[in-house]
Amino acid sequence: MKKALFLVALMAVGTASFAQKSALTKAKTLIQEASMDSRNIKYDKLEEAWTLLQGCMQDPVTSVLGDTYSNAARVQTFYMSKMLNERAANNGQMDMDKFFDNQMQIVDLYSKANKWDNTPNAKGKFVLKDEERQKNHNFYQQVAGGPRSNLIIAASNLVNSDPNRCLKFLDQFFGTFDDPLFAEASSAALDSAKLDAYYIQATAMKANAKTAEDTTALIPVLEKSMKSANYGVMACSDLMTIYKSRGQMDKWMQICDEGMAMDPTQKFFPKVKLEQLVNNKKYDEAMKLCDLLNERFPDDDYALYTKGVINFTQEKYADAVTIFKQAAEVTGTNAEAWSSAGTCTWKIAMDNRAKVDVCTKYINEAIGYFKKAEELAPDQPRLWGYFLYQAYTSLKKPAEAAKYKQYKDM
């Protein structure tokens, strides 16, 4: 009796196994019938095949067969082609969410097909011969290559609108680098894309960050993305913001230096470093950086103006006047530089109040600089109004002073 029951159980298992393999065979037949005419794909048959294959992917027997997943992937590639054709017919319009989900499925399905093709069965044997498995591997890799690249494009599109979904695409993209399907498919372009992907990941994580721990988690991701040719500069800037908010100015300075070395054409890093050095009264370092900035960006007056400020702060007024005049001449429009040259000259005049002739000479010189500032920025009397009133008053020229009397309390 027990033997009879055992035979019945075996027959039941065998019947179930046969049913699922039969479903897989039927799905393959439907795919073949659907695609006989490439200009007239029968999508109703593909839908039927897809339904069958979803069952096969859940069954213990057929869920461990590469054939199941490769055929499921094939169905999805037909859907991909349909969406691309519809986009071409609709002036580039398409449901991008649907398309990107399709790309994710294709990569996932071909990865699973490759995995089960190369996984021996319970008896330690492969279902396919070595040459068949290699042929399949090469085909899967080729067809899944495009969708794999589209994973990062999907993430880029979603990073601001749906950070969580963006991160799902990135997880899959990063996973492909350890996937045996893509082991020998590395390239400079993919390695570059991976570095870009780290910055996209950091941006999505930043959007979700709510705690200090969340912000801390950004740091290693941003450090990886510093090597990105496209986003490295932005990664440095983001890291500097984090370190500054944490009061870690040593790390801030380190990243700033790395940003300067990364892209010598960027003004941002040397300028903010210069500001930090001046604020910390590290004038020797600041002066050297001013010279570097002026060398790199001779058409930018920022470094010269800052150099003038440093000299003014150190009460080297004559040197400051010379430098402010140089800064003013770089663009010809820097009213602030002329005003500063006037302020320095006024300081020299006041230091020589006991020498009337010398003092008068420098006051007149200062007036000339303030008048240049007025000419360039007539709507900014803070740069020249009070100073001209004070200068003309000191020279006992009431008529000229009266023109600027309205600014005497500025």
TIVEX-142346 format. One record per residue (C-alpha): residue in three letters; x, y, z. Coordinates in Angstrom, 2 decimals, padded with zeros to 5 digits. Layout:
BEGIN
type | east | north | up
ALA | X | Y | Z
...
REM end
This chain:
BEGIN
type | east | north | up
MET | 000.00 | 000.00 | 000.00
LYS | 002.82 | 002.39 | 000.95
LYS | 004.61 | 001.53 | -002.27
ALA | 001.49 | 002.37 | -004.24
LEU | 001.17 | 005.74 | -002.50
PHE | 004.82 | 006.50 | -003.22
LEU | 004.30 | 005.75 | -006.91
VAL | 001.26 | 008.02 | -006.98
ALA | 003.32 | 010.82 | -005.41
LEU | 006.07 | 010.36 | -007.98
MET | 003.52 | 010.46 | -010.76
ALA | 002.08 | 013.71 | -009.33
VAL | 005.51 | 015.33 | -009.20
GLY | 006.30 | 014.10 | -012.67
THR | 003.00 | 015.44 | -013.97
ALA | 003.63 | 018.87 | -012.40
SER | 007.15 | 018.95 | -013.80
PHE | 005.86 | 017.97 | -017.23
ALA | 003.17 | 020.66 | -017.03
GLN | 005.68 | 023.43 | -016.34
LYS | 008.08 | 022.24 | -019.00
SER | 005.12 | 022.05 | -021.34
ALA | 004.27 | 025.68 | -020.43
LEU | 007.84 | 026.69 | -021.25
THR | 007.67 | 024.87 | -024.57
LYS | 004.36 | 026.52 | -025.37
ALA | 005.74 | 029.95 | -024.49
LYS | 008.69 | 029.41 | -026.82
THR | 006.32 | 028.36 | -029.59
LEU | 004.18 | 031.46 | -029.06
ILE | 007.25 | 033.70 | -029.25
GLN | 008.27 | 032.04 | -032.49
GLU | 004.79 | 032.44 | -033.96
ALA | 004.59 | 036.06 | -032.80
SER | 007.85 | 037.01 | -034.48
MET | 007.60 | 035.18 | -037.79
ASP | 006.96 | 038.48 | -039.59
SER | 009.30 | 041.13 | -038.12
ARG | 007.13 | 043.88 | -039.64
ASN | 003.99 | 042.55 | -037.99
ILE | 004.78 | 041.28 | -034.49
LYS | 001.78 | 039.59 | -032.87
TYR | 001.80 | 041.11 | -029.43
ASP | -001.23 | 039.14 | -028.26
LYS | 000.85 | 035.96 | -028.56
LEU | 003.74 | 037.65 | -026.75
GLU | 001.37 | 038.59 | -023.93
GLU | 000.26 | 034.99 | -023.67
ALA | 003.86 | 033.80 | -023.70
TRP | 004.78 | 036.32 | -020.99
THR | 001.97 | 035.08 | -018.75
LEU | 003.18 | 031.50 | -019.14
LEU | 006.78 | 032.47 | -018.48
GLN | 005.88 | 034.28 | -015.28
GLY | 004.48 | 030.99 | -014.02
CYS | 007.61 | 029.19 | -015.15
MET | 009.79 | 031.65 | -013.22
GLN | 007.93 | 030.70 | -010.03
ASP | 007.98 | 026.92 | -010.49
PRO | 010.73 | 024.90 | -008.76
VAL | 011.45 | 022.96 | -011.95
THR | 011.55 | 025.66 | -014.64
SER | 012.73 | 028.52 | -012.40
VAL | 016.24 | 027.04 | -012.44
LEU | 016.46 | 026.80 | -016.23
GLY | 018.31 | 029.51 | -018.16
ASP | 015.90 | 028.87 | -021.02
THR | 013.02 | 030.28 | -018.95
TYR | 014.73 | 033.62 | -018.36
SER | 016.25 | 034.00 | -021.81
ASN | 012.81 | 033.61 | -023.38
ALA | 011.29 | 036.04 | -020.88
ALA | 014.06 | 038.50 | -021.76
ARG | 013.33 | 037.96 | -025.42
VAL | 009.70 | 038.97 | -024.88
GLN | 010.86 | 042.14 | -023.16
THR | 013.20 | 042.98 | -026.03
PHE | 010.22 | 042.85 | -028.39
TYR | 008.41 | 045.29 | -026.09
MET | 011.51 | 047.47 | -026.10
SER | 011.56 | 047.54 | -029.90
LYS | 007.87 | 048.41 | -029.94
MET | 008.39 | 051.37 | -027.60
LEU | 011.33 | 052.64 | -029.64
ASN | 009.36 | 052.37 | -032.87
GLU | 006.43 | 054.22 | -031.31
ARG | 008.79 | 056.93 | -030.12
ALA | 010.11 | 057.39 | -033.64
ALA | 006.54 | 057.70 | -034.93
ASN | 005.56 | 060.18 | -032.17
ASN | 008.30 | 062.79 | -032.54
GLY | 010.43 | 061.29 | -029.78
GLN | 007.61 | 061.03 | -027.24
MET | 007.36 | 057.90 | -025.11
ASP | 006.52 | 056.66 | -021.63
MET | 010.02 | 056.87 | -020.16
ASP | 009.05 | 055.20 | -016.87
LYS | 007.70 | 052.19 | -018.74
PHE | 010.75 | 052.09 | -021.00
PHE | 013.23 | 052.22 | -018.13
ASP | 011.36 | 049.51 | -016.24
ASN | 011.65 | 047.42 | -019.37
GLN | 015.42 | 048.01 | -019.49
MET | 015.72 | 046.94 | -015.88
GLN | 013.84 | 043.73 | -016.61
ILE | 015.97 | 042.88 | -019.64
VAL | 019.19 | 043.20 | -017.65
ASP | 017.76 | 041.20 | -014.76
LEU | 016.36 | 038.42 | -016.96
TYR | 019.49 | 037.93 | -019.06
SER | 021.56 | 037.94 | -015.87
LYS | 019.40 | 035.14 | -014.46
ALA | 019.52 | 033.25 | -017.77
ASN | 023.31 | 033.37 | -017.68
LYS | 023.35 | 032.33 | -014.02
TRP | 021.17 | 029.24 | -014.51
ASP | 022.87 | 028.26 | -017.78
ASN | 026.08 | 028.06 | -015.77
THR | 024.69 | 026.40 | -012.63
PRO | 024.96 | 022.58 | -012.57
ASN | 021.90 | 020.58 | -011.62
ALA | 021.51 | 018.32 | -008.57
LYS | 023.61 | 015.69 | -010.35
GLY | 026.44 | 018.17 | -010.90
LYS | 025.84 | 018.38 | -014.64
PHE | 025.07 | 021.35 | -016.89
VAL | 021.92 | 021.32 | -018.99
LEU | 023.82 | 022.79 | -021.94
LYS | 027.15 | 021.90 | -023.52
ASP | 030.13 | 024.21 | -022.97
GLU | 029.96 | 025.74 | -026.44
GLU | 026.21 | 026.35 | -026.11
ARG | 026.65 | 028.07 | -022.77
GLN | 029.41 | 030.28 | -024.16
LYS | 027.32 | 031.15 | -027.21
ASN | 024.39 | 032.08 | -024.99
HIS | 026.64 | 034.09 | -022.70
ASN | 027.98 | 036.15 | -025.59
PHE | 024.47 | 036.75 | -026.94
TYR | 023.00 | 037.73 | -023.58
GLN | 025.86 | 040.12 | -022.93
GLN | 025.45 | 041.75 | -026.31
VAL | 021.68 | 042.23 | -026.10
ALA | 021.74 | 043.37 | -022.46
GLY | 024.57 | 045.82 | -023.03
GLY | 022.36 | 048.67 | -024.21
PRO | 019.79 | 048.29 | -021.42
ARG | 022.65 | 048.12 | -018.91
SER | 023.88 | 051.54 | -020.05
ASN | 020.33 | 052.86 | -019.91
LEU | 020.16 | 052.10 | -016.20
ILE | 022.32 | 055.11 | -015.41
ILE | 020.33 | 057.26 | -017.83
ALA | 017.18 | 056.22 | -015.97
ALA | 018.82 | 057.16 | -012.67
SER | 019.86 | 060.55 | -014.06
ASN | 016.30 | 061.24 | -015.18
LEU | 014.86 | 060.28 | -011.79
VAL | 017.42 | 061.75 | -009.41
ASN | 015.39 | 064.87 | -008.69
SER | 011.84 | 063.68 | -009.27
ASP | 012.04 | 060.25 | -007.58
PRO | 015.29 | 059.73 | -005.61
ASN | 014.20 | 056.35 | -004.21
ARG | 013.50 | 054.91 | -007.64
CYS | 016.72 | 056.44 | -008.89
LEU | 018.62 | 054.51 | -006.23
LYS | 016.99 | 051.23 | -007.34
PHE | 018.29 | 051.70 | -010.87
LEU | 021.72 | 052.56 | -009.52
ASP | 021.77 | 049.48 | -007.30
GLN | 021.18 | 047.34 | -010.35
PHE | 023.76 | 049.27 | -012.40
PHE | 026.44 | 048.88 | -009.73
GLY | 025.51 | 045.21 | -009.41
THR | 026.33 | 044.57 | -013.06
PHE | 030.03 | 045.16 | -012.38
ASP | 030.12 | 042.04 | -010.20
ASP | 027.75 | 040.08 | -012.43
PRO | 029.45 | 037.21 | -014.33
LEU | 027.39 | 038.13 | -017.38
PHE | 029.33 | 041.39 | -017.74
ALA | 032.66 | 040.25 | -016.29
GLU | 034.63 | 040.74 | -019.50
ALA | 032.51 | 043.59 | -020.83
SER | 034.34 | 046.36 | -018.99
SER | 035.38 | 049.45 | -020.92
ALA | 036.66 | 052.94 | -020.30
ALA | 033.21 | 054.30 | -021.06
LEU | 031.56 | 052.03 | -018.48
ASP | 034.20 | 052.78 | -015.86
SER | 033.59 | 056.48 | -016.46
ALA | 029.83 | 055.95 | -016.22
LYS | 030.32 | 054.18 | -012.90
LEU | 032.13 | 057.21 | -011.49
ASP | 029.33 | 059.45 | -012.75
ALA | 026.82 | 057.10 | -011.15
TYR | 028.39 | 057.63 | -007.73
TYR | 027.63 | 061.34 | -007.93
ILE | 024.06 | 060.66 | -009.05
GLN | 023.77 | 058.27 | -006.10
ALA | 025.07 | 060.92 | -003.73
THR | 022.60 | 063.46 | -005.10
ALA | 019.68 | 061.08 | -004.55
MET | 020.93 | 060.24 | -001.05
LYS | 021.27 | 063.94 | -000.30
ALA | 017.62 | 064.48 | -001.26
ASN | 016.63 | 061.81 | 001.26
ALA | 019.04 | 062.89 | 004.00
LYS | 017.31 | 063.85 | 007.25
THR | 019.88 | 063.13 | 009.96
ALA | 023.56 | 063.74 | 010.60
GLU | 024.12 | 060.03 | 009.97
ASP | 022.51 | 060.38 | 006.54
THR | 024.88 | 063.21 | 005.71
THR | 027.87 | 061.20 | 006.95
ALA | 026.85 | 058.37 | 004.61
LEU | 027.26 | 060.76 | 001.68
ILE | 030.98 | 061.26 | 002.29
PRO | 032.37 | 057.92 | 000.94
VAL | 030.06 | 058.11 | -002.09
LEU | 031.15 | 061.67 | -002.89
GLU | 034.80 | 060.67 | -002.42
LYS | 034.37 | 058.00 | -005.10
SER | 032.66 | 060.45 | -007.44
MET | 035.54 | 062.94 | -007.12
LYS | 037.22 | 060.86 | -009.84
SER | 034.36 | 061.53 | -012.25
ALA | 035.37 | 063.69 | -015.21
ASN | 031.83 | 065.08 | -015.40
TYR | 030.95 | 065.50 | -011.73
GLY | 034.25 | 065.53 | -009.84
VAL | 034.23 | 069.30 | -009.35
MET | 030.68 | 069.23 | -008.00
ALA | 031.57 | 066.33 | -005.71
CYS | 034.43 | 068.39 | -004.25
SER | 032.11 | 071.34 | -003.72
ASP | 029.52 | 069.14 | -001.97
LEU | 032.16 | 067.62 | 000.29
MET | 033.46 | 071.07 | 001.20
THR | 029.93 | 072.10 | 002.17
ILE | 029.59 | 069.05 | 004.43
TYR | 032.97 | 069.55 | 006.11
LYS | 032.36 | 073.26 | 006.63
SER | 028.99 | 072.56 | 008.27
ARG | 030.77 | 070.14 | 010.61
GLY | 033.53 | 072.62 | 011.40
GLN | 036.18 | 070.36 | 009.86
MET | 038.07 | 073.12 | 008.09
ASP | 041.21 | 071.00 | 007.75
LYS | 039.24 | 068.54 | 005.61
TRP | 037.57 | 071.48 | 003.86
MET | 040.97 | 072.84 | 002.89
GLN | 042.20 | 069.42 | 001.77
ILE | 039.25 | 068.92 | -000.58
CYS | 039.60 | 072.50 | -001.82
ASP | 043.23 | 071.80 | -002.75
GLU | 042.18 | 068.61 | -004.53
GLY | 039.56 | 070.57 | -006.46
MET | 042.20 | 073.09 | -007.51
ALA | 044.47 | 070.31 | -008.76
MET | 041.58 | 068.50 | -010.43
ASP | 040.60 | 071.37 | -012.70
PRO | 042.99 | 074.34 | -012.97
THR | 040.42 | 076.17 | -015.13
GLN | 038.00 | 076.43 | -012.18
LYS | 038.06 | 079.76 | -010.33
PHE | 035.79 | 078.60 | -007.53
PHE | 038.30 | 076.59 | -005.48
PRO | 041.20 | 079.07 | -005.38
LYS | 038.81 | 081.95 | -004.73
VAL | 037.10 | 080.36 | -001.72
LYS | 040.46 | 079.19 | -000.41
LEU | 041.79 | 082.72 | -000.75
GLU | 038.82 | 084.08 | 001.17
GLN | 039.42 | 081.53 | 003.93
LEU | 043.12 | 082.40 | 004.16
VAL | 042.37 | 086.11 | 004.40
ASN | 039.72 | 085.53 | 007.06
ASN | 042.26 | 083.53 | 009.07
LYS | 044.90 | 086.26 | 008.54
LYS | 047.25 | 083.87 | 006.76
TYR | 048.46 | 086.68 | 004.59
ASP | 051.68 | 085.12 | 003.26
GLU | 049.81 | 082.10 | 001.90
ALA | 047.06 | 084.37 | 000.62
MET | 049.50 | 086.56 | -001.30
LYS | 051.02 | 083.51 | -003.00
LEU | 047.56 | 082.32 | -003.96
CYS | 046.74 | 085.79 | -005.31
ASP | 049.76 | 085.52 | -007.59
LEU | 048.67 | 082.05 | -008.75
LEU | 045.14 | 083.27 | -009.46
ASN | 046.40 | 086.29 | -011.33
GLU | 048.66 | 084.06 | -013.40
ARG | 045.86 | 081.63 | -014.23
PHE | 043.15 | 084.22 | -014.78
PRO | 044.78 | 087.48 | -015.90
ASP | 041.42 | 088.82 | -017.08
ASP | 039.89 | 088.47 | -013.62
ASP | 040.50 | 091.32 | -011.17
TYR | 039.55 | 089.34 | -008.04
ALA | 043.09 | 088.28 | -007.09
LEU | 044.57 | 091.72 | -007.57
TYR | 041.76 | 093.36 | -005.62
THR | 042.22 | 090.89 | -002.75
LYS | 045.95 | 091.50 | -002.82
GLY | 045.20 | 095.19 | -002.44
VAL | 042.94 | 094.47 | 000.53
ILE | 045.70 | 092.46 | 002.21
ASN | 048.15 | 095.34 | 001.79
PHE | 045.55 | 097.77 | 003.10
THR | 044.93 | 095.56 | 006.14
GLN | 048.66 | 095.55 | 006.84
GLU | 048.70 | 099.36 | 006.45
LYS | 050.90 | 099.19 | 003.37
TYR | 048.87 | 101.94 | 001.77
ALA | 051.23 | 102.95 | -001.04
ASP | 051.55 | 099.34 | -002.23
ALA | 047.79 | 098.92 | -001.92
VAL | 047.15 | 101.98 | -004.13
THR | 049.37 | 100.55 | -006.86
ILE | 047.63 | 097.18 | -006.74
PHE | 044.10 | 098.62 | -006.62
LYS | 044.91 | 100.70 | -009.70
GLN | 046.12 | 097.54 | -011.47
ALA | 042.89 | 095.77 | -010.47
ALA | 040.83 | 098.69 | -011.78
GLU | 042.58 | 098.54 | -015.14
VAL | 041.97 | 094.80 | -015.69
THR | 038.35 | 095.25 | -016.73
GLY | 038.09 | 099.02 | -016.76
THR | 034.78 | 098.77 | -014.93
ASN | 035.79 | 098.09 | -011.32
ALA | 034.52 | 101.14 | -009.45
GLU | 035.22 | 099.36 | -006.13
ALA | 038.93 | 099.23 | -006.98
TRP | 039.08 | 102.95 | -007.72
SER | 037.23 | 103.71 | -004.49
SER | 039.68 | 101.53 | -002.56
ALA | 042.64 | 103.26 | -004.22
GLY | 041.09 | 106.55 | -003.11
THR | 040.63 | 105.28 | 000.46
CYS | 044.28 | 104.20 | 000.66
THR | 045.44 | 107.57 | -000.71
TRP | 043.25 | 109.37 | 001.81
LYS | 044.93 | 107.31 | 004.56
ILE | 048.34 | 108.44 | 003.28
ALA | 047.11 | 112.04 | 003.25
MET | 045.92 | 111.77 | 006.86
ASP | 049.24 | 110.26 | 007.90
ASN | 050.85 | 113.41 | 006.49
ARG | 048.53 | 116.00 | 008.01
ALA | 051.47 | 117.84 | 009.56
LYS | 052.91 | 118.34 | 006.08
VAL | 050.31 | 120.54 | 004.44
ASP | 051.70 | 120.35 | 000.91
VAL | 052.10 | 116.57 | 001.01
CYS | 048.69 | 116.11 | 002.58
THR | 047.03 | 118.35 | -000.03
LYS | 048.77 | 116.49 | -002.83
TYR | 047.41 | 113.13 | -001.65
ILE | 043.91 | 114.50 | -001.03
ASN | 043.77 | 115.73 | -004.61
GLU | 045.05 | 112.36 | -005.80
ALA | 042.35 | 110.63 | -003.77
ILE | 039.70 | 112.91 | -005.28
GLY | 040.79 | 111.74 | -008.73
TYR | 040.27 | 108.09 | -007.77
PHE | 036.87 | 108.76 | -006.15
LYS | 035.77 | 110.69 | -009.23
LYS | 036.65 | 107.65 | -011.38
ALA | 034.49 | 105.52 | -009.07
GLU | 031.66 | 108.04 | -009.43
GLU | 031.98 | 107.98 | -013.21
LEU | 031.82 | 104.17 | -013.35
ALA | 029.13 | 103.75 | -010.69
PRO | 027.02 | 106.88 | -010.40
ASP | 024.27 | 104.85 | -008.73
GLN | 026.57 | 103.68 | -005.90
PRO | 027.38 | 106.80 | -003.86
ARG | 028.66 | 104.64 | -001.00
LEU | 031.84 | 104.30 | -003.09
TRP | 032.47 | 108.02 | -003.55
GLY | 029.82 | 110.31 | -002.00
TYR | 031.01 | 110.75 | 001.58
PHE | 034.66 | 110.63 | 000.55
LEU | 034.34 | 113.44 | -001.99
TYR | 032.41 | 115.59 | 000.48
GLN | 035.08 | 115.04 | 003.11
ALA | 037.95 | 115.67 | 000.65
TYR | 036.54 | 118.93 | -000.71
THR | 035.69 | 120.08 | 002.79
SER | 039.27 | 119.39 | 003.88
LEU | 040.55 | 121.44 | 000.92
LYS | 038.15 | 124.26 | 001.90
LYS | 036.26 | 124.08 | -001.40
PRO | 032.67 | 124.63 | -000.21
ALA | 031.15 | 124.87 | -003.71
GLU | 032.50 | 121.43 | -004.69
ALA | 031.71 | 120.01 | -001.24
ALA | 028.11 | 121.21 | -001.50
LYS | 027.56 | 118.88 | -004.49
TYR | 028.19 | 115.91 | -002.17
LYS | 026.72 | 117.26 | 001.06
GLN | 023.76 | 114.89 | 000.83
TYR | 026.17 | 111.98 | 001.33
LYS | 028.00 | 113.36 | 004.38
ASP | 026.22 | 111.03 | 006.81
MET | 026.60 | 107.83 | 004.74
REM end
